[in-house]
Structure formats: C-alpha cells, structure tokens
C-alpha cells in the first residue's frame, strides 16, 4: 500500500494537535508527496526535535520518528541549536517539512510513531 502522502499526514497531525488544545505551525512546507517531516516541540521545560527515523527502524513503510538530542552550545540555547540543525537539513534536502508544536505540557503527539534508538 505504501506510505501516506506527506501533506495528508501533516494535515491529520495538525488536526490532532489542535484538538488537544496545543498550537501548531507549518514553518516550512515541503514536498507534498514524500517530503521528510521534522517536528520541533516548544514546551515549558525546553525544546525538543523529532526527526524521521532511519529506514532500518521500519520507517520505509510508515512514518516513524526518533528524538534527536540537541544541546545548547557555546552559541546559545538549545533553540538556536535546533534552528541550526533544521537549516542544515533544509539546505541538504529542500523538500523537507518543518512543523513547530507549542505545548506547555510537552506533548509531541507522535505516540506510537516514536522509536527508541
């Protein structure tokens, strides 16, 4: 059957986030069919980045994510480090999607789609 188109997945994900009372923004719109999707979570306790899981973790057939550890560096807080990672990804692959979630409780809404490394 194949993987759900990126724009359809993003639309469903945004509806899920909104229904739970959180805010979500499409920061960068990627390829509607097969663009990789990156989730930037802004929460009260800090910021987190979820990236597409490697294919060997089963991400070829369905969309799966893993959390990418991004620590604050000499240049500033984790938010700046996450922005730098996303900018580098966008330069490497112009078809990516970037979704930003704002949720004080820190919910990422990926649940069963989150893998452990």
MODELLER restraints for C-alpha pairs under 7 A, 6 or more apart:
rsr = mdl.restraints
at = mdl.atoms
rsr.add(forms.Gaussian(group=physical.xy_distance, feature=features.Distance(at['CA:2:A'], at['CA:61:A']), mean=5.82, stdev=0.5))
rsr.add(forms.Gaussian(group=physical.xy_distance, feature=features.Distance(at['CA:3:A'], at['CA:61:A']), mean=5.38, stdev=0.5))
rsr.add(forms.Gaussian(group=physical.xy_distance, feature=features.Distance(at['CA:3:A'], at['CA:62:A']), mean=5.33, stdev=0.5))
rsr.add(forms.Gaussian(group=physical.xy_distance, feature=features.Distance(at['CA:5:A'], at['CA:32:A']), mean=6.53, stdev=0.5))
rsr.add(forms.Gaussian(group=physical.xy_distance, feature=features.Distance(at['CA:5:A'], at['CA:33:A']), mean=4.67, stdev=0.5))
rsr.add(forms.Gaussian(group=physical.xy_distance, feature=features.Distance(at['CA:5:A'], at['CA:34:A']), mean=6.06, stdev=0.5))
rsr.add(forms.Gaussian(group=physical.xy_distance, feature=features.Distance(at['CA:6:A'], at['CA:32:A']), mean=5.31, stdev=0.5))
rsr.add(forms.Gaussian(group=physical.xy_distance, feature=features.Distance(at['CA:6:A'], at['CA:33:A']), mean=5.26, stdev=0.5))
rsr.add(forms.Gaussian(group=physical.xy_distance, feature=features.Distance(at['CA:6:A'], at['CA:34:A']), mean=5.49, stdev=0.5))
rsr.add(forms.Gaussian(group=physical.xy_distance, feature=features.Distance(at['CA:6:A'], at['CA:35:A']), mean=5.92, stdev=0.5))
rsr.add(forms.Gaussian(group=physical.xy_distance, feature=features.Distance(at['CA:7:A'], at['CA:32:A']), mean=4.79, stdev=0.5))
rsr.add(forms.Gaussian(group=physical.xy_distance, feature=features.Distance(at['CA:7:A'], at['CA:33:A']), mean=6.70, stdev=0.5))
rsr.add(forms.Gaussian(group=physical.xy_distance, feature=features.Distance(at['CA:14:A'], at['CA:24:A']), mean=6.36, stdev=0.5))
rsr.add(forms.Gaussian(group=physical.xy_distance, feature=features.Distance(at['CA:17:A'], at['CA:23:A']), mean=6.77, stdev=0.5))
rsr.add(forms.Gaussian(group=physical.xy_distance, feature=features.Distance(at['CA:17:A'], at['CA:24:A']), mean=6.72, stdev=0.5))
rsr.add(forms.Gaussian(group=physical.xy_distance, feature=features.Distance(at['CA:17:A'], at['CA:109:A']), mean=6.73, stdev=0.5))
rsr.add(forms.Gaussian(group=physical.xy_distance, feature=features.Distance(at['CA:22:A'], at['CA:102:A']), mean=6.12, stdev=0.5))
rsr.add(forms.Gaussian(group=physical.xy_distance, feature=features.Distance(at['CA:22:A'], at['CA:103:A']), mean=5.19, stdev=0.5))
rsr.add(forms.Gaussian(group=physical.xy_distance, feature=features.Distance(at['CA:23:A'], at['CA:101:A']), mean=5.79, stdev=0.5))
rsr.add(forms.Gaussian(group=physical.xy_distance, feature=features.Distance(at['CA:23:A'], at['CA:102:A']), mean=5.08, stdev=0.5))
rsr.add(forms.Gaussian(group=physical.xy_distance, feature=features.Distance(at['CA:23:A'], at['CA:103:A']), mean=6.62, stdev=0.5))
rsr.add(forms.Gaussian(group=physical.xy_distance, feature=features.Distance(at['CA:24:A'], at['CA:99:A']), mean=6.93, stdev=0.5))
rsr.add(forms.Gaussian(group=physical.xy_distance, feature=features.Distance(at['CA:24:A'], at['CA:100:A']), mean=5.58, stdev=0.5))
rsr.add(forms.Gaussian(group=physical.xy_distance, feature=features.Distance(at['CA:24:A'], at['CA:101:A']), mean=4.47, stdev=0.5))
rsr.add(forms.Gaussian(group=physical.xy_distance, feature=features.Distance(at['CA:24:A'], at['CA:102:A']), mean=6.22, stdev=0.5))
rsr.add(forms.Gaussian(group=physical.xy_distance, feature=features.Distance(at['CA:25:A'], at['CA:99:A']), mean=5.69, stdev=0.5))
rsr.add(forms.Gaussian(group=physical.xy_distance, feature=features.Distance(at['CA:25:A'], at['CA:100:A']), mean=5.17, stdev=0.5))
rsr.add(forms.Gaussian(group=physical.xy_distance, feature=features.Distance(at['CA:25:A'], at['CA:101:A']), mean=6.59, stdev=0.5))
rsr.add(forms.Gaussian(group=physical.xy_distance, feature=features.Distance(at['CA:26:A'], at['CA:98:A']), mean=6.12, stdev=0.5))
rsr.add(forms.Gaussian(group=physical.xy_distance, feature=features.Distance(at['CA:26:A'], at['CA:99:A']), mean=4.71, stdev=0.5))
rsr.add(forms.Gaussian(group=physical.xy_distance, feature=features.Distance(at['CA:26:A'], at['CA:100:A']), mean=6.49, stdev=0.5))
rsr.add(forms.Gaussian(group=physical.xy_distance, feature=features.Distance(at['CA:27:A'], at['CA:98:A']), mean=5.30, stdev=0.5))
rsr.add(forms.Gaussian(group=physical.xy_distance, feature=features.Distance(at['CA:27:A'], at['CA:99:A']), mean=5.64, stdev=0.5))
rsr.add(forms.Gaussian(group=physical.xy_distance, feature=features.Distance(at['CA:27:A'], at['CA:100:A']), mean=6.54, stdev=0.5))
rsr.add(forms.Gaussian(group=physical.xy_distance, feature=features.Distance(at['CA:28:A'], at['CA:97:A']), mean=5.19, stdev=0.5))
rsr.add(forms.Gaussian(group=physical.xy_distance, feature=features.Distance(at['CA:28:A'], at['CA:98:A']), mean=4.86, stdev=0.5))
rsr.add(forms.Gaussian(group=physical.xy_distance, feature=features.Distance(at['CA:29:A'], at['CA:97:A']), mean=4.95, stdev=0.5))
rsr.add(forms.Gaussian(group=physical.xy_distance, feature=features.Distance(at['CA:29:A'], at['CA:98:A']), mean=6.84, stdev=0.5))
rsr.add(forms.Gaussian(group=physical.xy_distance, feature=features.Distance(at['CA:30:A'], at['CA:95:A']), mean=4.39, stdev=0.5))
rsr.add(forms.Gaussian(group=physical.xy_distance, feature=features.Distance(at['CA:30:A'], at['CA:96:A']), mean=4.54, stdev=0.5))
rsr.add(forms.Gaussian(group=physical.xy_distance, feature=features.Distance(at['CA:30:A'], at['CA:97:A']), mean=4.42, stdev=0.5))
rsr.add(forms.Gaussian(group=physical.xy_distance, feature=features.Distance(at['CA:31:A'], at['CA:95:A']), mean=4.81, stdev=0.5))
rsr.add(forms.Gaussian(group=physical.xy_distance, feature=features.Distance(at['CA:31:A'], at['CA:96:A']), mean=6.63, stdev=0.5))
rsr.add(forms.Gaussian(group=physical.xy_distance, feature=features.Distance(at['CA:35:A'], at['CA:95:A']), mean=5.13, stdev=0.5))
rsr.add(forms.Gaussian(group=physical.xy_distance, feature=features.Distance(at['CA:35:A'], at['CA:96:A']), mean=4.90, stdev=0.5))
rsr.add(forms.Gaussian(group=physical.xy_distance, feature=features.Distance(at['CA:35:A'], at['CA:97:A']), mean=6.31, stdev=0.5))
rsr.add(forms.Gaussian(group=physical.xy_distance, feature=features.Distance(at['CA:36:A'], at['CA:52:A']), mean=6.67, stdev=0.5))
rsr.add(forms.Gaussian(group=physical.xy_distance, feature=features.Distance(at['CA:36:A'], at['CA:96:A']), mean=4.77, stdev=0.5))
rsr.add(forms.Gaussian(group=physical.xy_distance, feature=features.Distance(at['CA:36:A'], at['CA:97:A']), mean=6.04, stdev=0.5))
rsr.add(forms.Gaussian(group=physical.xy_distance, feature=features.Distance(at['CA:37:A'], at['CA:52:A']), mean=6.54, stdev=0.5))
rsr.add(forms.Gaussian(group=physical.xy_distance, feature=features.Distance(at['CA:37:A'], at['CA:96:A']), mean=5.85, stdev=0.5))
rsr.add(forms.Gaussian(group=physical.xy_distance, feature=features.Distance(at['CA:37:A'], at['CA:97:A']), mean=4.62, stdev=0.5))
rsr.add(forms.Gaussian(group=physical.xy_distance, feature=features.Distance(at['CA:37:A'], at['CA:98:A']), mean=5.99, stdev=0.5))
rsr.add(forms.Gaussian(group=physical.xy_distance, feature=features.Distance(at['CA:38:A'], at['CA:50:A']), mean=5.93, stdev=0.5))
rsr.add(forms.Gaussian(group=physical.xy_distance, feature=features.Distance(at['CA:38:A'], at['CA:51:A']), mean=4.96, stdev=0.5))
rsr.add(forms.Gaussian(group=physical.xy_distance, feature=features.Distance(at['CA:38:A'], at['CA:52:A']), mean=6.67, stdev=0.5))
rsr.add(forms.Gaussian(group=physical.xy_distance, feature=features.Distance(at['CA:38:A'], at['CA:97:A']), mean=6.06, stdev=0.5))
rsr.add(forms.Gaussian(group=physical.xy_distance, feature=features.Distance(at['CA:38:A'], at['CA:98:A']), mean=4.90, stdev=0.5))
rsr.add(forms.Gaussian(group=physical.xy_distance, feature=features.Distance(at['CA:38:A'], at['CA:99:A']), mean=6.16, stdev=0.5))
rsr.add(forms.Gaussian(group=physical.xy_distance, feature=features.Distance(at['CA:39:A'], at['CA:49:A']), mean=5.88, stdev=0.5))
rsr.add(forms.Gaussian(group=physical.xy_distance, feature=features.Distance(at['CA:39:A'], at['CA:50:A']), mean=5.00, stdev=0.5))
rsr.add(forms.Gaussian(group=physical.xy_distance, feature=features.Distance(at['CA:39:A'], at['CA:51:A']), mean=6.57, stdev=0.5))
rsr.add(forms.Gaussian(group=physical.xy_distance, feature=features.Distance(at['CA:39:A'], at['CA:98:A']), mean=6.08, stdev=0.5))
rsr.add(forms.Gaussian(group=physical.xy_distance, feature=features.Distance(at['CA:39:A'], at['CA:99:A']), mean=4.94, stdev=0.5))
rsr.add(forms.Gaussian(group=physical.xy_distance, feature=features.Distance(at['CA:39:A'], at['CA:100:A']), mean=5.92, stdev=0.5))
rsr.add(forms.Gaussian(group=physical.xy_distance, feature=features.Distance(at['CA:40:A'], at['CA:48:A']), mean=6.01, stdev=0.5))
rsr.add(forms.Gaussian(group=physical.xy_distance, feature=features.Distance(at['CA:40:A'], at['CA:49:A']), mean=4.74, stdev=0.5))
rsr.add(forms.Gaussian(group=physical.xy_distance, feature=features.Distance(at['CA:40:A'], at['CA:50:A']), mean=6.43, stdev=0.5))
rsr.add(forms.Gaussian(group=physical.xy_distance, feature=features.Distance(at['CA:40:A'], at['CA:99:A']), mean=6.11, stdev=0.5))
rsr.add(forms.Gaussian(group=physical.xy_distance, feature=features.Distance(at['CA:40:A'], at['CA:100:A']), mean=4.67, stdev=0.5))
rsr.add(forms.Gaussian(group=physical.xy_distance, feature=features.Distance(at['CA:40:A'], at['CA:101:A']), mean=6.14, stdev=0.5))
rsr.add(forms.Gaussian(group=physical.xy_distance, feature=features.Distance(at['CA:41:A'], at['CA:47:A']), mean=5.51, stdev=0.5))
rsr.add(forms.Gaussian(group=physical.xy_distance, feature=features.Distance(at['CA:41:A'], at['CA:48:A']), mean=5.11, stdev=0.5))
rsr.add(forms.Gaussian(group=physical.xy_distance, feature=features.Distance(at['CA:41:A'], at['CA:49:A']), mean=6.20, stdev=0.5))
rsr.add(forms.Gaussian(group=physical.xy_distance, feature=features.Distance(at['CA:41:A'], at['CA:100:A']), mean=5.87, stdev=0.5))
rsr.add(forms.Gaussian(group=physical.xy_distance, feature=features.Distance(at['CA:41:A'], at['CA:101:A']), mean=4.78, stdev=0.5))
rsr.add(forms.Gaussian(group=physical.xy_distance, feature=features.Distance(at['CA:41:A'], at['CA:102:A']), mean=6.11, stdev=0.5))
rsr.add(forms.Gaussian(group=physical.xy_distance, feature=features.Distance(at['CA:41:A'], at['CA:108:A']), mean=6.50, stdev=0.5))
rsr.add(forms.Gaussian(group=physical.xy_distance, feature=features.Distance(at['CA:42:A'], at['CA:48:A']), mean=6.76, stdev=0.5))
rsr.add(forms.Gaussian(group=physical.xy_distance, feature=features.Distance(at['CA:42:A'], at['CA:101:A']), mean=5.99, stdev=0.5))
rsr.add(forms.Gaussian(group=physical.xy_distance, feature=features.Distance(at['CA:42:A'], at['CA:102:A']), mean=4.82, stdev=0.5))
rsr.add(forms.Gaussian(group=physical.xy_distance, feature=features.Distance(at['CA:42:A'], at['CA:103:A']), mean=6.37, stdev=0.5))
rsr.add(forms.Gaussian(group=physical.xy_distance, feature=features.Distance(at['CA:43:A'], at['CA:102:A']), mean=6.06, stdev=0.5))
rsr.add(forms.Gaussian(group=physical.xy_distance, feature=features.Distance(at['CA:43:A'], at['CA:103:A']), mean=5.18, stdev=0.5))
rsr.add(forms.Gaussian(group=physical.xy_distance, feature=features.Distance(at['CA:43:A'], at['CA:104:A']), mean=4.62, stdev=0.5))
rsr.add(forms.Gaussian(group=physical.xy_distance, feature=features.Distance(at['CA:43:A'], at['CA:105:A']), mean=6.34, stdev=0.5))
rsr.add(forms.Gaussian(group=physical.xy_distance, feature=features.Distance(at['CA:43:A'], at['CA:106:A']), mean=4.72, stdev=0.5))
rsr.add(forms.Gaussian(group=physical.xy_distance, feature=features.Distance(at['CA:44:A'], at['CA:104:A']), mean=4.76, stdev=0.5))
rsr.add(forms.Gaussian(group=physical.xy_distance, feature=features.Distance(at['CA:44:A'], at['CA:105:A']), mean=6.75, stdev=0.5))
rsr.add(forms.Gaussian(group=physical.xy_distance, feature=features.Distance(at['CA:44:A'], at['CA:106:A']), mean=6.85, stdev=0.5))
rsr.add(forms.Gaussian(group=physical.xy_distance, feature=features.Distance(at['CA:47:A'], at['CA:78:A']), mean=6.76, stdev=0.5))
rsr.add(forms.Gaussian(group=physical.xy_distance, feature=features.Distance(at['CA:47:A'], at['CA:79:A']), mean=6.38, stdev=0.5))
rsr.add(forms.Gaussian(group=physical.xy_distance, feature=features.Distance(at['CA:49:A'], at['CA:67:A']), mean=5.84, stdev=0.5))
rsr.add(forms.Gaussian(group=physical.xy_distance, feature=features.Distance(at['CA:49:A'], at['CA:68:A']), mean=5.59, stdev=0.5))
rsr.add(forms.Gaussian(group=physical.xy_distance, feature=features.Distance(at['CA:49:A'], at['CA:82:A']), mean=6.85, stdev=0.5))
rsr.add(forms.Gaussian(group=physical.xy_distance, feature=features.Distance(at['CA:50:A'], at['CA:65:A']), mean=5.94, stdev=0.5))
rsr.add(forms.Gaussian(group=physical.xy_distance, feature=features.Distance(at['CA:50:A'], at['CA:66:A']), mean=5.55, stdev=0.5))
rsr.add(forms.Gaussian(group=physical.xy_distance, feature=features.Distance(at['CA:50:A'], at['CA:67:A']), mean=4.39, stdev=0.5))
rsr.add(forms.Gaussian(group=physical.xy_distance, feature=features.Distance(at['CA:50:A'], at['CA:68:A']), mean=5.80, stdev=0.5))
rsr.add(forms.Gaussian(group=physical.xy_distance, feature=features.Distance(at['CA:51:A'], at['CA:65:A']), mean=5.35, stdev=0.5))
rsr.add(forms.Gaussian(group=physical.xy_distance, feature=features.Distance(at['CA:51:A'], at['CA:66:A']), mean=5.64, stdev=0.5))
rsr.add(forms.Gaussian(group=physical.xy_distance, feature=features.Distance(at['CA:51:A'], at['CA:67:A']), mean=6.25, stdev=0.5))
rsr.add(forms.Gaussian(group=physical.xy_distance, feature=features.Distance(at['CA:51:A'], at['CA:68:A']), mean=6.45, stdev=0.5))
rsr.add(forms.Gaussian(group=physical.xy_distance, feature=features.Distance(at['CA:52:A'], at['CA:64:A']), mean=5.96, stdev=0.5))
rsr.add(forms.Gaussian(group=physical.xy_distance, feature=features.Distance(at['CA:52:A'], at['CA:65:A']), mean=4.52, stdev=0.5))
rsr.add(forms.Gaussian(group=physical.xy_distance, feature=features.Distance(at['CA:52:A'], at['CA:66:A']), mean=6.38, stdev=0.5))
rsr.add(forms.Gaussian(group=physical.xy_distance, feature=features.Distance(at['CA:53:A'], at['CA:59:A']), mean=5.95, stdev=0.5))
rsr.add(forms.Gaussian(group=physical.xy_distance, feature=features.Distance(at['CA:53:A'], at['CA:64:A']), mean=5.37, stdev=0.5))
rsr.add(forms.Gaussian(group=physical.xy_distance, feature=features.Distance(at['CA:53:A'], at['CA:65:A']), mean=4.52, stdev=0.5))
rsr.add(forms.Gaussian(group=physical.xy_distance, feature=features.Distance(at['CA:53:A'], at['CA:66:A']), mean=5.25, stdev=0.5))
rsr.add(forms.Gaussian(group=physical.xy_distance, feature=features.Distance(at['CA:63:A'], at['CA:113:A']), mean=6.84, stdev=0.5))
rsr.add(forms.Gaussian(group=physical.xy_distance, feature=features.Distance(at['CA:64:A'], at['CA:113:A']), mean=4.71, stdev=0.5))
rsr.add(forms.Gaussian(group=physical.xy_distance, feature=features.Distance(at['CA:64:A'], at['CA:114:A']), mean=5.86, stdev=0.5))
rsr.add(forms.Gaussian(group=physical.xy_distance, feature=features.Distance(at['CA:64:A'], at['CA:115:A']), mean=6.69, stdev=0.5))
rsr.add(forms.Gaussian(group=physical.xy_distance, feature=features.Distance(at['CA:65:A'], at['CA:113:A']), mean=6.07, stdev=0.5))
rsr.add(forms.Gaussian(group=physical.xy_distance, feature=features.Distance(at['CA:65:A'], at['CA:114:A']), mean=4.86, stdev=0.5))
rsr.add(forms.Gaussian(group=physical.xy_distance, feature=features.Distance(at['CA:65:A'], at['CA:115:A']), mean=5.94, stdev=0.5))
rsr.add(forms.Gaussian(group=physical.xy_distance, feature=features.Distance(at['CA:66:A'], at['CA:114:A']), mean=5.61, stdev=0.5))
rsr.add(forms.Gaussian(group=physical.xy_distance, feature=features.Distance(at['CA:66:A'], at['CA:115:A']), mean=5.21, stdev=0.5))
rsr.add(forms.Gaussian(group=physical.xy_distance, feature=features.Distance(at['CA:66:A'], at['CA:116:A']), mean=6.33, stdev=0.5))
rsr.add(forms.Gaussian(group=physical.xy_distance, feature=features.Distance(at['CA:70:A'], at['CA:78:A']), mean=6.28, stdev=0.5))
rsr.add(forms.Gaussian(group=physical.xy_distance, feature=features.Distance(at['CA:70:A'], at['CA:81:A']), mean=6.41, stdev=0.5))
rsr.add(forms.Gaussian(group=physical.xy_distance, feature=features.Distance(at['CA:70:A'], at['CA:82:A']), mean=6.37, stdev=0.5))
rsr.add(forms.Gaussian(group=physical.xy_distance, feature=features.Distance(at['CA:71:A'], at['CA:78:A']), mean=5.27, stdev=0.5))
rsr.add(forms.Gaussian(group=physical.xy_distance, feature=features.Distance(at['CA:71:A'], at['CA:81:A']), mean=6.88, stdev=0.5))
rsr.add(forms.Gaussian(group=physical.xy_distance, feature=features.Distance(at['CA:72:A'], at['CA:78:A']), mean=4.09, stdev=0.5))
rsr.add(forms.Gaussian(group=physical.xy_distance, feature=features.Distance(at['CA:72:A'], at['CA:81:A']), mean=6.20, stdev=0.5))
rsr.add(forms.Gaussian(group=physical.xy_distance, feature=features.Distance(at['CA:90:A'], at['CA:96:A']), mean=6.29, stdev=0.5))
